Amino acid sequence: MKSGIRVGILTFGDGRDFLQKPLEAVNERFLRELAERLERDGFEVVTGDEVIWRNDLAARNGRKMTAEQVHCVIFNFSVWAWPQYARVAAQFCPQPVLMHASVNPEYPGLVGMLANAGSLDQVGIPFFKSFGDLTDEGVYRRLRARILAISAFHRLKGQTYALIGGRSLGIDTAVADPALWMKMFGVDVDHIDQFELVRRAEIEMREGQRIPAALEYLRKHVRKIHWTEPDAEMRLTEELLRRQLGMYYATRDLCSEFGYDFCGIKGQRELTEHFATADVAEAFLNDPYGPEGEPHEPIVCSTEADMDAALTMQVFKLLSGLPVLFADIRHYHADLGVWDLCNSGQHATYFAAKSFDPAENLAKTEFRPEGFYFPAGGASVYHIAAPGEVTLARLTRSGDTNRYRMVIARGEFVSFGEARDEEIARGVQDNWPHAYARLTCTPEAFIEGFNCNHVHGTYGDWTEELVTFCRIAGIECEVL
């Protein structure tokens, strides 16, 4: 998936006019290497007009970064650069600024970066420093992590969260102050009643053409749909699945019509007791495709309208570009050394096979009838998460000031083979999706660190990106 991240690069130089021509090839070489490395990785690169060696050039190029709406700016140092120019340009750039010096001992680029860092530090402009050869994967990985973190912080600003419903089941950690979100993250909250989902779903069921196409696709690709009789105690009928698909399209349309960037659906108790569960809708919103198999950018959607869950998930998405997990911390299997992360049908089907091909994921997914918690009935999206390295995290608030804190845990999703995975699931909840997580921290540290029942994450190691994001946002961060 394309990152959509715009990275600016400003190259700084020596302020003596007679050195411009002799240093031109050196500056151009290292600028080109940096820009091409970023472009190969999917970033959109915006460079300055020329090497900055006067104050007016610094101001003009800094303003260009604003005009180009870049999400992050790298100050590039290949030679000695007068420190005054950095803080002139930085006034106009998204902060923190990234400073990078390549390995070039024939010219004092590293000296220039360190001197410029001191200049920024004196006026309180935040920055990160990077030094090394970009062909060194460790050097580039660290630079990339900081680009992603800075960009995520700035991309979050101006976004809108659609709060569909309100507090569910008395879960206080799911409710946040919209003013706090705006103050800390620049995110607005718009409140929509759940009746709007029902209203739009019923119109779609009655007049639309999308549900029949989705039903046909799901019948063909889902491993098994466990249909029941209409009078069964726990029901999964075509009518109920149509309602669930209707809620998916209703939420998609709401986000498109009003420009919502991410969302949460309360579900319990109104929908789950009187209409249908939102599990199918939530799963496919978080997926990189819809129930008809058409690709789309994942729309982060948290169940139980959990605001801080959605915010954590949106940060993960902006960092990784991947679908993000929402789960309850359901149980620790001490005999296996794994946590059972399980919550209704909320898991995106992407996690079934860790694939962007819906057919691969749905071949390992079943629609099973909801249980006694949800008397309205409908499908739960059952599967076992595919193995792979994973990072889990959660934003929580504490104290009278609602101070934010992020807890991070690293590990992997594991599988014990299909038969054993199924057996473990049956002993916990046989109709909900499961992710078996083996973490690098002790069970005691995990329990002690998490003051919330919901946890989130995605494949890969995103620890450094999350830690850097928290540092930028002024959030306390703990890696377990």
C-alpha positions as CSV (number, residue, x, y, z in Angstrom):
1,M,0.0,0.0,0.0
2,K,1.3,3.5,-0.9
3,S,2.3,5.4,2.1
4,G,1.0,8.8,1.0
5,I,3.7,10.4,3.1
6,R,5.4,13.6,1.7
7,V,9.0,14.0,2.9
8,G,10.8,17.3,2.3
9,I,14.6,17.5,2.0
10,L,16.5,20.8,2.4
11,T,20.3,20.7,1.8
12,F,22.4,23.2,3.8
13,G,25.8,24.5,2.7
14,D,28.7,26.9,3.3
15,G,27.8,30.6,3.3
16,R,30.8,31.7,1.3
17,D,29.9,32.4,-2.3
18,F,33.2,31.3,-3.8
19,L,32.6,27.8,-2.4
20,Q,29.2,27.1,-4.1
21,K,30.5,25.9,-7.4
22,P,33.3,23.6,-6.0
23,L,30.8,22.0,-3.6
24,E,27.9,21.6,-6.0
25,A,28.7,18.1,-7.1
26,V,29.2,16.9,-3.5
27,N,25.8,18.3,-2.3
28,E,24.0,17.0,-5.4
29,R,25.4,13.5,-5.0
30,F,24.3,13.1,-1.4
31,L,20.9,14.7,-2.0
32,R,20.3,12.4,-4.9
33,E,21.2,9.3,-2.8
34,L,18.9,10.3,0.0
35,A,16.0,11.2,-2.3
36,E,16.2,8.0,-4.4
37,R,16.4,5.8,-1.3
38,L,13.2,7.4,0.1
39,E,11.4,7.1,-3.2
40,R,12.3,3.4,-3.6
41,D,10.6,3.0,-0.2
42,G,7.4,4.6,-1.4
43,F,7.8,8.1,0.0
44,E,6.9,11.2,-2.0
45,V,9.9,13.4,-1.9
46,V,9.9,17.2,-2.2
47,T,13.4,18.9,-2.4
48,G,14.4,22.5,-1.9
49,D,15.0,24.8,-4.9
50,E,18.8,24.9,-4.2
51,V,21.4,24.5,-1.6
52,I,20.7,26.9,1.3
53,W,23.7,29.2,1.8
54,R,22.0,32.5,2.6
55,N,19.2,33.5,5.1
56,D,16.8,34.5,2.3
57,L,17.2,31.0,0.7
58,A,16.6,29.4,4.1
59,A,13.3,31.3,4.5
60,R,12.2,30.7,0.9
61,N,12.8,27.0,1.0
62,G,11.3,26.6,4.5
63,R,8.1,28.3,3.2
64,K,8.2,25.9,0.2
65,M,7.9,23.0,2.6
66,T,4.8,24.6,4.1
67,A,3.3,25.2,0.7
68,E,4.0,21.6,-0.4
69,Q,2.3,20.3,2.8
70,V,5.1,17.9,3.6
71,H,4.6,15.7,6.7
72,C,8.3,15.6,7.7
73,V,11.4,17.6,6.7
74,I,15.0,16.2,6.6
75,F,17.8,18.8,6.9
76,N,20.6,17.2,4.8
77,F,24.3,17.9,5.5
78,S,27.0,16.8,3.1
79,V,29.5,19.6,3.8
80,W,30.1,22.3,6.5
81,A,27.0,24.4,6.8
82,W,26.5,27.7,8.6
83,P,24.2,27.0,11.6
84,Q,22.1,30.1,11.3
85,Y,20.4,28.8,8.2
86,A,18.8,25.8,9.9
87,R,16.9,27.8,12.5
88,V,15.7,30.3,9.9
89,A,14.3,27.5,7.7
90,A,13.0,25.4,10.6
91,Q,10.4,28.1,11.6
92,F,8.4,27.1,8.6
93,C,8.8,23.3,8.7
94,P,6.8,20.6,10.6
95,Q,8.6,19.7,13.8
96,P,10.5,17.9,15.0
97,V,13.0,18.3,12.2
98,L,15.1,15.3,11.1
99,M,18.8,16.1,10.6
100,H,21.0,13.7,8.5
101,A,24.7,13.6,7.7
102,S,26.0,11.0,5.4
103,V,29.5,9.4,5.7
104,N,31.8,11.7,3.9
105,P,35.0,12.3,5.8
106,E,36.6,14.4,3.1
107,Y,34.1,17.1,3.9
108,P,32.8,18.1,7.4
109,G,29.1,17.3,6.9
110,L,28.9,15.7,10.3
111,V,30.5,18.8,11.8
112,G,27.9,20.9,10.1
113,M,25.0,18.8,11.3
114,L,26.2,18.9,14.9
115,A,26.7,22.7,14.8
116,N,23.3,23.2,13.3
117,A,21.7,20.9,16.0
118,G,23.2,23.2,18.6
119,S,21.7,26.2,16.8
120,L,18.2,24.7,16.8
121,D,18.6,23.6,20.4
122,Q,19.3,27.1,21.5
123,V,15.9,28.4,20.3
124,G,13.9,25.3,21.4
125,I,13.2,23.8,18.0
126,P,13.0,20.0,18.5
127,F,15.0,17.7,16.2
128,F,16.4,14.2,15.8
129,K,19.9,13.5,14.4
130,S,21.0,10.7,12.1
131,F,24.4,9.8,10.8
132,G,25.6,7.0,8.6
133,D,25.6,5.4,5.2
134,L,22.1,4.9,3.8
135,T,23.1,1.5,2.4
136,D,23.5,0.4,6.0
137,E,20.0,-1.1,6.7
138,G,20.3,-0.2,10.4
139,V,21.0,3.4,9.6
140,Y,18.1,3.6,7.2
141,R,15.7,1.7,9.4
142,R,16.2,4.3,12.2
143,L,15.8,7.2,9.8
144,R,12.7,5.6,8.4
145,A,11.2,5.0,11.8
146,R,11.5,8.7,12.7
147,I,10.1,9.8,9.3
148,L,7.1,7.6,9.9
149,A,6.6,8.8,13.5
150,I,6.9,12.5,12.7
151,S,4.6,12.0,9.7
152,A,2.0,10.1,11.7
153,F,1.9,12.9,14.3
154,H,1.3,15.5,11.6
155,R,-1.1,13.4,9.4
156,L,-3.3,12.9,12.5
157,K,-3.9,16.6,12.8
158,G,-7.1,17.6,11.1
159,Q,-8.6,14.1,11.1
160,T,-12.2,13.4,12.3
161,Y,-13.3,10.4,14.4
162,A,-16.9,9.3,13.9
163,L,-18.3,8.3,17.3
164,I,-21.3,6.1,16.4
165,G,-23.2,5.6,19.6
166,G,-21.6,6.2,23.0
167,R,-20.2,4.4,26.1
168,S,-20.9,0.7,25.8
169,L,-21.3,-1.6,28.8
170,G,-20.0,1.0,31.2
171,I,-16.4,0.8,29.8
172,D,-15.0,4.1,31.0
173,T,-11.6,3.6,29.2
174,A,-13.5,3.7,25.9
175,V,-14.6,7.3,26.4
176,A,-12.3,10.3,26.0
177,D,-12.7,14.1,26.1
178,P,-13.0,15.5,22.6
179,A,-11.3,18.7,23.8
180,L,-8.3,16.7,24.9
181,W,-8.0,15.0,21.6
182,M,-8.1,18.3,19.8
183,K,-5.5,19.8,22.2
184,M,-3.1,16.9,22.0
185,F,-3.6,15.4,18.5
186,G,-5.6,17.9,16.5
187,V,-8.4,15.4,16.0
188,D,-12.1,16.3,16.0
189,V,-14.9,14.0,17.2
190,D,-18.3,13.9,15.5
191,H,-21.1,12.0,17.2
192,I,-23.6,9.9,15.2
193,D,-26.6,8.0,16.6
194,Q,-26.6,4.3,15.9
195,F,-30.1,4.7,14.4
196,E,-28.4,6.3,11.4
197,L,-26.7,3.0,10.7
198,V,-30.0,1.1,11.0
199,R,-31.7,3.6,8.7
200,R,-29.1,3.5,6.0
201,A,-28.7,-0.2,6.3
202,E,-32.4,-0.7,5.7
203,I,-32.4,1.6,2.7
204,E,-29.5,-0.3,1.3
205,M,-31.2,-3.7,1.9
206,R,-34.3,-2.4,0.2
207,E,-33.0,-0.4,-2.7
208,G,-29.2,-1.0,-3.1
209,Q,-27.3,-3.4,-5.4
210,R,-24.2,-3.9,-3.2
211,I,-25.5,-6.5,-0.7
212,P,-26.4,-9.2,-3.3
213,A,-22.9,-8.9,-4.9
214,A,-21.3,-9.2,-1.4
215,L,-23.4,-12.2,-0.5
216,E,-22.5,-13.9,-3.7
217,Y,-18.8,-13.2,-3.1
218,L,-18.9,-14.4,0.5
219,R,-20.8,-17.6,-0.4
220,K,-18.0,-18.4,-2.9
221,H,-14.9,-17.5,-0.8
222,V,-15.7,-17.9,2.9
223,R,-14.6,-21.3,4.2
224,K,-18.0,-21.9,5.7
225,I,-21.1,-20.0,6.6
226,H,-22.9,-21.7,9.5
227,W,-26.5,-20.9,8.5
228,T,-29.2,-21.6,11.1
229,E,-33.0,-21.9,11.0
230,P,-34.8,-18.6,11.7
231,D,-36.2,-19.9,15.0
232,A,-32.8,-21.2,16.3
233,E,-31.7,-19.9,19.7
234,M,-28.5,-18.4,18.2
235,R,-29.4,-17.3,14.7
236,L,-27.4,-16.7,11.5
237,T,-29.8,-16.3,8.7
238,E,-29.4,-14.5,5.3
239,E,-31.6,-11.7,6.5
240,L,-29.3,-11.1,9.5
241,L,-26.2,-11.2,7.3
242,R,-27.9,-8.7,5.0
243,R,-28.4,-6.4,8.0
244,Q,-24.7,-6.7,8.9
245,L,-23.6,-6.0,5.3
246,G,-26.0,-3.1,5.3
247,M,-24.3,-1.6,8.3
248,Y,-20.9,-2.0,6.6
249,Y,-22.0,0.0,3.6
250,A,-23.8,2.5,5.8
251,T,-20.6,3.2,7.7
252,R,-18.5,3.4,4.5
253,D,-21.0,5.9,3.1
254,L,-21.0,8.0,6.3
255,C,-17.2,8.2,6.3
256,S,-17.2,9.1,2.6
257,E,-20.0,11.6,2.8
258,F,-18.8,13.5,5.9
259,G,-15.0,13.0,5.5
260,Y,-14.6,10.8,8.6
261,D,-11.1,9.3,8.8
262,F,-11.8,6.6,11.4
263,C,-14.7,5.5,13.5
264,G,-16.1,3.4,16.3
265,I,-19.5,1.6,16.6
266,K,-21.1,1.1,20.1
267,G,-23.0,-2.1,19.2
268,Q,-23.9,-3.2,22.7
269,R,-26.6,-3.1,23.7
270,E,-29.0,-1.6,21.1
271,L,-27.7,-3.3,17.9
272,T,-26.7,-6.5,19.5
273,E,-30.1,-7.0,21.1
274,H,-32.5,-5.6,18.6
275,F,-31.0,-5.5,15.1
276,A,-27.8,-7.4,14.5
277,T,-24.2,-7.4,15.6
278,A,-21.8,-5.0,13.8
279,D,-19.0,-7.7,13.7
280,V,-19.1,-8.2,9.9
281,A,-19.1,-4.4,9.3
282,E,-16.2,-3.8,11.7
283,A,-14.1,-6.6,10.3
284,F,-14.4,-5.5,6.7
285,L,-14.0,-1.8,7.6
286,N,-10.6,-2.7,9.1
287,D,-9.7,-4.9,6.2
288,P,-7.9,-3.7,3.0
289,Y,-11.0,-4.8,1.0
290,G,-14.7,-5.0,1.3
291,P,-17.1,-8.1,1.5
292,E,-17.4,-8.0,-2.3
293,G,-13.6,-8.4,-2.6
294,E,-13.0,-4.9,-3.9
295,P,-9.8,-3.3,-2.4
296,H,-10.0,-0.2,-0.3
297,E,-7.9,1.6,2.3
298,P,-8.6,0.2,5.7
299,I,-11.0,2.4,7.8
300,V,-10.1,1.9,11.4
301,C,-13.2,1.0,13.3
302,S,-13.3,0.1,17.0
303,T,-16.0,-2.0,18.5
304,E,-17.8,-0.7,21.6
305,A,-17.1,2.8,20.3
306,D,-13.8,2.6,22.1
307,M,-12.2,6.0,21.4
308,D,-8.7,5.4,22.7
309,A,-8.7,2.0,20.9
310,A,-9.5,3.8,17.6
311,L,-6.8,6.4,18.3
312,T,-4.2,3.7,19.0
313,M,-5.3,1.8,15.9
314,Q,-5.1,4.9,13.8
315,V,-1.6,5.6,14.9
316,F,-0.6,2.1,14.0
317,K,-2.3,2.5,10.6
318,L,-0.5,5.8,9.9
319,L,2.8,4.2,10.9
320,S,2.5,0.9,9.1
321,G,-0.2,1.2,6.4
322,L,-1.4,-2.2,7.6
323,P,-4.8,-3.4,9.0
324,V,-4.8,-3.2,12.8
325,L,-6.1,-5.7,15.3
326,F,-8.7,-4.9,18.0
327,A,-9.0,-7.6,20.7
328,D,-9.8,-8.3,24.3
329,I,-7.0,-9.7,26.5
330,R,-9.2,-12.8,27.1
331,H,-6.9,-15.4,28.7
332,Y,-3.4,-16.5,29.4
333,H,-2.7,-20.2,28.5
334,A,0.0,-20.8,31.1
335,D,0.7,-24.3,29.7
336,L,1.3,-22.9,26.2
337,G,2.9,-19.6,27.2
338,V,0.5,-17.6,25.0
339,W,-2.1,-14.9,25.5
340,D,-5.5,-15.5,23.9
341,L,-6.6,-12.3,22.2
342,C,-10.2,-12.6,21.4
343,N,-13.1,-10.2,20.9
344,S,-16.4,-11.0,19.0
345,G,-16.0,-10.7,15.2
346,Q,-13.9,-7.6,15.4
347,H,-10.6,-9.0,13.9
348,A,-10.1,-8.0,10.3
349,T,-10.1,-11.1,8.1
350,Y,-6.6,-9.9,6.9
351,F,-5.2,-11.6,10.0
352,A,-6.5,-15.0,9.0
353,A,-3.7,-15.4,6.4
354,K,-1.7,-12.2,6.7
355,S,-2.6,-11.5,3.0
356,F,-3.9,-8.6,0.9
357,D,-5.7,-11.1,-1.2
358,P,-9.2,-11.5,0.2
359,A,-9.6,-15.0,-1.2
360,E,-6.6,-16.3,0.8
361,N,-7.9,-14.8,4.1
362,L,-11.6,-15.8,3.6
363,A,-10.5,-19.4,2.8
364,K,-9.5,-19.6,6.4
365,T,-12.5,-17.6,7.8
366,E,-15.9,-18.9,8.9
367,F,-19.1,-17.0,9.7
368,R,-20.4,-18.6,12.9
369,P,-23.6,-17.7,14.7
370,E,-23.3,-15.2,17.6
371,G,-23.7,-16.6,21.1
372,F,-25.9,-15.7,24.1
373,Y,-24.2,-12.3,24.6
374,F,-25.9,-11.0,21.4
375,P,-29.5,-12.2,21.2
376,A,-30.2,-10.2,18.0
377,G,-27.9,-12.7,16.2
378,G,-25.9,-12.5,13.1
379,A,-22.4,-13.7,12.0
380,S,-19.2,-13.6,14.0
381,V,-16.1,-13.6,11.8
382,Y,-14.2,-16.6,13.1
383,H,-10.6,-17.3,12.3
384,I,-7.2,-17.9,13.9
385,A,-4.5,-15.2,13.3
386,A,-1.7,-16.2,11.1
387,P,1.8,-16.5,12.7
388,G,4.2,-13.6,12.5
389,E,6.1,-11.0,14.5
390,V,3.7,-8.5,16.1
391,T,3.7,-5.3,18.1
392,L,0.9,-4.6,20.5
393,A,0.1,-1.3,22.2
394,R,-2.7,0.7,23.9
395,L,-3.2,4.4,24.7
396,T,-4.7,5.0,28.2
397,R,-5.4,8.0,30.4
398,S,-4.8,8.4,34.1
399,G,-5.1,11.1,36.7
400,D,-7.2,14.3,37.0
401,T,-5.3,15.8,34.0
402,N,-6.2,12.8,31.7
403,R,-2.5,12.3,31.1
404,Y,-1.9,9.9,28.2
405,R,0.3,6.9,28.4
406,M,1.2,4.2,25.9
407,V,2.1,0.7,26.8
408,I,3.9,-1.4,24.2
409,A,4.6,-5.2,24.1
410,R,6.5,-7.1,21.4
411,G,6.1,-10.7,20.5
412,E,4.6,-13.0,17.8
413,F,1.4,-14.6,16.9
414,V,1.8,-18.4,16.9
415,S,0.0,-21.4,15.6
416,F,-0.1,-24.9,17.1
417,G,-1.5,-26.5,13.9
418,E,-5.1,-26.2,12.7
419,A,-6.5,-29.0,14.9
420,R,-4.9,-27.8,18.1
421,D,-5.7,-24.1,17.4
422,E,-9.4,-25.1,17.0
423,E,-9.3,-27.1,20.2
424,I,-7.8,-24.1,22.2
425,A,-10.5,-21.8,20.7
426,R,-13.3,-24.2,21.7
427,G,-12.1,-24.1,25.3
428,V,-12.5,-20.3,25.4
429,Q,-15.0,-19.1,22.7
430,D,-15.7,-21.2,19.7
431,N,-17.4,-18.6,17.5
432,W,-15.1,-15.6,17.9
433,P,-11.7,-15.0,16.3
434,H,-8.5,-15.7,18.2
435,A,-4.9,-14.5,18.1
436,Y,-2.4,-16.5,20.1
437,A,0.3,-14.1,21.2
438,R,3.6,-15.1,22.8
439,L,5.2,-11.9,24.2
440,T,8.8,-11.1,25.1
441,C,7.6,-9.8,28.6
442,T,6.4,-11.9,31.5
443,P,2.7,-12.4,32.1
444,E,3.0,-10.5,35.3
445,A,4.6,-7.5,33.5
446,F,1.8,-7.5,30.9
447,I,-1.0,-7.6,33.5
448,E,0.7,-4.9,35.6
449,G,1.3,-2.7,32.5
450,F,-2.2,-2.8,31.0
451,N,-5.0,-0.9,32.7
452,C,-7.5,-1.7,29.9
453,N,-9.2,-4.8,28.6
454,H,-8.6,-3.9,24.9
455,V,-5.3,-4.2,23.1
456,H,-4.3,-3.4,19.5
457,G,-1.5,-4.1,17.1
458,T,-0.2,-5.3,13.8
459,Y,2.4,-7.5,12.2
460,G,6.1,-6.3,12.4
461,D,8.2,-4.5,14.9
462,W,6.9,-0.9,15.3
463,T,8.4,-0.3,18.7
464,E,10.8,2.5,17.7
465,E,8.1,4.3,15.6
466,L,5.7,4.2,18.5
467,V,8.2,5.3,21.1
468,T,9.2,8.2,18.8
469,F,5.6,9.1,18.2
470,C,5.0,9.3,22.0
471,R,8.1,11.5,22.5
472,I,6.8,13.9,19.8
473,A,3.3,13.9,21.2
474,G,4.4,14.4,24.8
475,I,3.1,11.0,25.9
476,E,4.6,8.8,28.6
477,C,5.6,5.5,27.0
478,E,6.5,2.1,28.5
479,V,7.9,-0.8,26.5
480,L,7.2,-4.0,28.6
